[in-house]
Amino acid sequence: MILVAVVAELLEEYTEVVSRVVEHMVNQRRFPRRLRLLILANLPFAPSTSPIPPPRLLLPPPTPLLGVAL
């Protein structure tokens, strides 16, 4: 059981390092934006930078309901 725990820890560290290397390569090279976002979104660990917010929909602001009793 100890060997399994050690191997799991090594694989976790290895995956994190590979994830950071891929993130660095994607950010340094020219990739289409959609492909870059797809790659970064599917990395097993969260990126070191803040996540990209979802696009906002262009909707008019909500109008207050005047004269409505609750």
N, C-alpha and C positions, 0 to 999 in steps of 0.2 A: 504493500500500500504506500509505503514511503517513496518507492521508486516512481509510482504513478503520480504522486503529488509533485515530485521533482520534475518529471517530464512535462506535466501540465504547466508548471510555473515557467519552465524554459520555453515552451511553445507560446505562452502568453507574451513573454518578453520579446521573443522573436517576431511574433505577429505585430506587436506594437512598433518595433523598429522598422519592419518592412512597410508598414502603413505610413510611417513618417517619411520614409525614403520616397515612396510613391507620391505622397502629397507634395513633397519638395520638387520632384521631377515634373509633376503636372503644373505646379505654379511657376516653374522656371521656363518651361517650353511653351510654344504656341499650340494650343489645342482649341478647337471650336468651343465656344462657351458652354453649349449644352453638353458636350462630351466631358468637359472638365467638371461641370457640376455633377454629372452622373457618376463619374469616377470618385469624386470627393464624397459624394453622399453615400456611396456604397463601401467606403472603407470601414473596417471592423471597429476602429476606435474613433472617437470624436476628433475632428480636426483641431489643431492648436489655435486657430483663429475662430472668431465668433461665427456661428452659422449664418448663412445667407437668409435674410427674411423672405417669406413668400411674397409674390407680387401683390400689390394692392389693387383691388378692383376699383374702377372709376365709377363710383356710385355717388349720387348727390347726398349731402348730409341729411339725416332724418329730420323731419319737421316735427316740432312739438304739437301734441294734440291739445288744442285750446277748447275749453268749454266741455271737456269730457269728465264726468264725475266717476270716480272709482268706487 
